[in-house]
Every structure is written in structure tokens, then in C-alpha cells.
Amino acid sequence: MDNKAKVYLGAAVLMLLVFGIGMLGPAKMQPVLWMSYTGFLALASLLLVVAIPIVAKATRHPLAMKALVLQRQLGICVFLFALVHVLITMQFGLGWNIAFLLDPQATFLLVGAIAFLILFAMAATSNDFSVKTLGKNWKRLQMLVYVAILLLLAHFINAGLVFAKNPIVVGVVLLFCVAGAYFRFKPKAKPPVSAKQEPMEPSKETIKQ
């Protein structure tokens, strides 16, 4: 089994584990737990995937470098986590009533839906064909991941049913985002300007000559 297949297998095992933990709760609470667990899994895994290039560049650690090679597959797994979250929410939360997203009281559900569409676009273009076809626009599209993160943070904080109620979890997530943004967008240090060399004074021997 190659590393790409191992990534998808690991994602499947992780998802089964999430569902299993959710089933440990009361029957009436299980859908809520599944919605919360899968949503938080999607957000956390997205933050980790975006952090991979930063960690790899800063540490050159073999594990980070290996993850960097598999970043495309890891990104697709993030979308799959988000897809499961959306399907569970539509089934148990909205009853497949998409029109509810236009309700003013469901603003942050709509925000989450927009973020999901961005993740869908990124996952759909995570292939060599799209890279060649879109050219420079492919990288611009991938930069929308930062817009998706901001939208998901707003969705998580305002619509989260379990993890968002814990201020420690929210604080850790926000701190992680701030640290990641700092290292990702901090201006590069300019090389020091070499001082102009002063003309050397002639030695006494040179003067005598």
C-alpha cells in the first residue's frame, strides 16, 4: 500500500472512530455529537494541512517533509470530513430544507455553506489536469483556503454545539490561527545592506616607495 492510499485509509479509520465515540452518548444526542465532532474534525484538519508548509520550512523535519508531499491528499480528506459534516447536518439538523439557509437567523449556517463550497472547489481542482488548465489562476483559487478558514471560524464559534461552548478549545483554535497567520504572512527580512567600505589608508611603506 502506497502512502497516498494510507492517507485515505487513515481518514476512514478516523471517521469511524468519530462515529463510534458519538454513539457512546445518549441516543437523542448522537446526531448532535456527530455534527459537532465531524465539523470540528474538518476545521482542525484544515488548520493542520495549511500549517504543513510552515512547519516543513521552519523545521525540515522528515515527518513534516513527508506530509508536505502528501498535502494534496490530506486536503482532499479535509473536504471529505466537511462533506460528511454537511450530510449529517442536512439529515438531522435541517431535514434537507436548503431554503432555511436564507433565513436571517441562520446566517452562520450560510457562512459555513460558503466555506464548504470553497473547499469543494479546491478539492475538485486538486489534480494535475486542473493545474495545467487553470495556470496561474489555480494558485489564486488555492489561496481561497484562507477565506474558508475565516468563514469556518465564524461558523464554528457561532454555530458550534459542543466544542465551541468550551472557551479553552476556542482559545486554542484562535491562538493556533493567529500563530499560523503570523508565520505565513510575516514580511521577509531584508538582507542587511553592506556598509560602504572606506578607502584604505596607504601604509607607511607604500608612502616611502
C-alpha positions in Angstrom: 0.0 0.0 0.0 1.5 3.4 -1.0 1.5 6.5 1.1 -1.5 8.1 -0.7 -3.7 5.1 0.0 -2.6 5.1 3.6 -3.8 8.7 3.9 -7.3 7.8 2.8 -7.3 4.7 4.9 -6.3 6.7 7.9 -9.0 9.3 7.2 -11.6 6.5 7.0 -10.5 5.0 10.3 -10.5 8.4 11.9 -14.1 9.0 10.7 -15.2 5.6 12.0 -13.6 6.5 15.4 -15.5 9.8 15.5 -18.8 8.0 14.8 -18.0 5.4 17.4 -17.3 8.0 20.1 -20.6 9.7 19.2 -22.5 6.5 19.7 -21.3 6.4 23.3 -23.6 9.3 24.1 -27.4 9.2 24.7 -29.4 8.2 21.6 -31.1 11.6 21.3 -27.7 13.4 21.5 -25.9 11.2 18.9 -26.8 13.3 15.9 -25.7 16.5 17.7 -22.4 14.8 18.7 -21.8 13.6 15.1 -22.4 17.1 13.7 -20.1 18.7 16.2 -17.3 16.0 16.0 -17.2 15.9 12.2 -17.4 19.7 11.9 -14.5 20.2 14.4 -12.5 17.4 12.7 -12.9 19.3 9.4 -11.8 22.6 10.9 -8.9 21.1 12.9 -7.6 19.0 10.0 -7.8 22.1 7.6 -5.7 24.1 10.0 -3.1 21.3 10.3 -2.9 20.9 6.5 -2.4 24.6 6.0 0.3 24.6 8.7 2.3 21.8 7.0 4.3 24.0 4.6 5.1 26.4 7.5 6.4 23.6 9.8 8.3 21.9 7.0 10.0 25.1 6.0 10.9 26.0 9.6 12.0 22.6 10.9 12.8 20.5 7.8 11.6 17.6 10.0 11.3 14.3 8.0 7.7 13.8 9.1 6.7 17.3 8.0 8.5 16.9 4.7 6.7 13.7 4.1 3.3 15.3 4.9 4.2 18.1 2.5 4.5 15.6 -0.3 1.0 14.3 0.6 -0.6 17.7 1.2 -2.9 17.3 -1.8 -4.3 14.0 -0.5 -4.6 15.4 3.0 -6.5 18.4 1.6 -9.0 16.1 -0.1 -9.5 14.3 3.2 -10.4 17.7 4.8 -13.1 18.1 2.2 -14.4 14.6 2.8 -14.7 15.4 6.5 -16.6 18.6 5.7 -18.8 16.6 3.3 -19.8 14.1 6.0 -20.5 17.0 8.4 -22.7 18.7 5.8 -24.6 15.5 5.1 -25.2 14.8 8.8 -26.3 18.4 9.3 -28.7 18.3 6.4 -30.2 15.0 7.5 -30.6 15.6 11.2 -30.4 19.4 11.6 -32.2 20.9 8.5 -34.2 18.0 7.2 -32.8 18.8 3.7 -34.5 22.2 3.8 -31.9 24.2 1.9 -34.1 27.3 1.9 -33.5 27.5 5.7 -30.0 28.8 4.9 -31.6 32.0 3.6 -33.2 32.7 7.0 -31.6 35.7 8.7 -31.3 33.6 11.9 -29.2 31.0 10.0 -26.5 33.5 9.0 -23.7 31.4 10.3 -25.0 28.2 8.7 -24.9 30.1 5.4 -21.3 31.2 6.2 -20.4 27.5 6.8 -22.1 26.6 3.5 -20.0 29.1 1.6 -16.8 27.8 3.2 -17.9 24.3 2.1 -18.3 25.4 -1.5 -14.7 26.8 -1.4 -13.4 23.5 0.0 -15.3 21.7 -2.8 -13.8 23.9 -5.5 -10.3 23.3 -4.1 -10.8 19.6 -3.8 -12.2 19.4 -7.3 -9.1 21.1 -8.7 -6.6 19.2 -6.7 -5.3 17.3 -9.7 -2.6 17.8 -12.4 -5.2 18.4 -15.1 -6.6 21.4 -13.3 -3.1 22.8 -12.5 -2.3 22.8 -16.2 -5.7 24.1 -17.3 -6.0 26.9 -14.8 -2.4 28.0 -14.9 -1.8 31.0 -12.6 -5.5 31.0 -11.6 -5.0 27.6 -9.9 -2.8 29.2 -7.2 -5.2 32.1 -6.8 -8.0 29.6 -6.3 -6.0 27.7 -3.7 -5.4 30.9 -1.8 -9.1 31.0 -1.0 -8.3 28.5 1.7 -7.6 31.4 4.0 -11.1 32.8 3.2 -12.5 29.4 4.0 -10.7 29.3 7.4 -12.1 32.7 8.4 -15.6 31.6 7.4 -15.3 28.3 9.2 -14.0 30.1 12.4 -17.1 32.3 12.4 -19.3 29.3 11.7 -17.6 27.2 14.4 -17.8 29.9 17.1 -21.4 30.9 16.5 -23.0 27.6 15.4 -20.9 25.0 17.2 -22.9 22.9 19.6 -20.2 21.2 21.7 -16.6 22.3 21.2 -17.5 26.0 20.7 -19.1 26.0 24.2 -15.6 25.4 25.7 -13.7 28.7 25.9 -10.4 26.8 26.2 -10.9 24.9 22.9 -12.0 28.2 21.2 -8.9 29.9 22.6 -6.5 27.2 21.5 -8.0 27.3 17.9 -7.8 31.1 17.7 -4.2 31.1 19.1 -3.3 28.5 16.5 -4.8 30.6 13.7 -3.0 33.7 14.9 0.3 32.0 15.1 -0.1 30.4 11.7 -1.1 33.7 10.1 1.9 35.4 11.6 4.4 32.9 10.3 2.6 32.6 6.9 2.3 36.3 6.2 5.1 38.0 8.1 7.3 40.1 5.8 10.5 38.5 4.8 13.6 40.0 6.4 15.6 42.1 4.0 19.2 41.2 3.7 21.4 43.7 5.6 22.8 46.5 3.4 26.6 46.2 3.4 28.3 49.3 4.6 30.4 51.2 2.1 34.0 50.4 2.5 36.2 53.3 3.4 39.2 53.7 1.3 42.2 52.1 2.9 44.9 54.5 4.1 48.2 53.8 2.4 50.8 52.1 4.6 54.0 53.9 5.6 56.0 51.5 3.4 53.8 52.5 0.4 54.4 56.2 1.1 58.1 55.7 1.3 58.1 54.0 -2.1 
